[in-house]
Amino acid sequence: MKMHIMKVLSAAGAGALILLGLVGGGGAAMAAAATAQPAPVAPLGLHNFQPAAASFTSPTSGVALGGASHGVGLARMARLAATVDGGAHWFLMRAPGVWLDNGTSRAPQVNRIVFADRANGWLYDQGNSGHIWATHNGGAFWREITLPGKIQAMAVSGHTVYAVAGDHLYRSPLGWNGWTQAGAWSRSGPMTGSMLAVSGDSVWFAGSTHLWHTADGMRWARYPLRPVGTYHGTPYQLAGIAAASPRYVAFLYAAPGGMFHTGMKVMVSFNGGRTEWQTRQTPPPVGDVAGFAMAPGRFGAITIAVVTPGLDTIYRSANLGQTWSTFGIRGTGGGSALTSLQFMSPTTGCLVTGTPGAGSHGQLLWTTDAGLTWYPVRF
């Protein structure tokens, strides 16, 4: 087994202490966790903060990854803003010495954030590297961890955090860095895929042909994903999974047609993914898929975020796909990025649009009516 190198990063990112964590026979990279204590910083300069991604653990508590709205060139140091009152007030949290992803620098970069609670959080550069920066004490210290493969997605289920690296699923207990491959000895064969979704203790992991599901993180069941047809000759591919509960799950299939046109189908399951049924109506075939979510406890409410050359768009169904409503997202245009679509309760959700910078504008959108209306949050 190879050794994983983990860096303990200070808030300024300078003078990193390098630790070598030996990998045990089970393939786990381990590091002891410090006592969990939030590490807020005085709210200086938040008037220049713009979000690039966000993660909320409840309707009131969350952390936004972003940076200054001004600066020289494309490079911007990553900053973290946290709230405990639903965005009414924000304070800066210590961040590792990394940069926001700009596609040009060789310096460590991040573009996504996941928090499990006020103590445990992770930053990563989706689709670009296998590096994860983890904190287990509210940002007081950060450790860099490397998984074998580019990180595609991360999510928290119960007392475990999951990461899709390459085409494999890895897991670690909350509170420390003990990463192992999930389901590596599954009776039904190797688990491979790129899509990840969670609801409570339930986890779904899927590739192009099979769906794996666990209700306890230990025992995995495999179900076939059958072809759902083509759109103008292009086969539909799984583009997202969303769960309203451990039983009620939805699957988004997409067939890109180019020029911001995408055929979409939504399949729903009432038994945790064992079987699927197509919704009565399909979403409009306009836009590139950027997000897919369901409100917990509201199985009928389905939300899709898409990028278009004009205003980015939200497609919403309140009746399990019998009808779809279309909402243009103000302040977007020209293919603005969309990230972090999630619902923290049956009514409350968030979405991040754009990125910090002079040529763009990052904003956090908020809904309190299950996605019917959205409004920007001030920092």
Buried (B, 14 or more C-beta within 10 A) or exposed (E): EEEBEBBBBBBEBEEBEEBEBEBEEEBBBBBEBBEBEBBBBEBEEBEBBBBBBBBBBEBBBBBBBBBBBEBEEBBBBBBBBBBBEBBEEBBBBBBBBBBBBBEEBEEBBBBBBBBBBBBBBBBBBBEBBBBBBBBBBBBBBBBBBBBBBBBBBBBBBBEBBBBBBBBBBBBBBBBBBBBBBBBEEBEEEEBBBBBBBBBEBBBBBBBEEBBBBBBEBEEBBBBEBEEBEEBEEBEBBBBBBBBBBBBBBBBBBBBBBEEBBBBBBBBBBEEBBEEBEBBEBBBBBBBBBBBBBBBBBBBBBBBBBBBBEEBBBBBBBBEBBEEBEEBEBBBBBEBBBBBBBBBBBBBBBBBBBBBBBEEBBBBBBBBBEBBBEBEEBEB
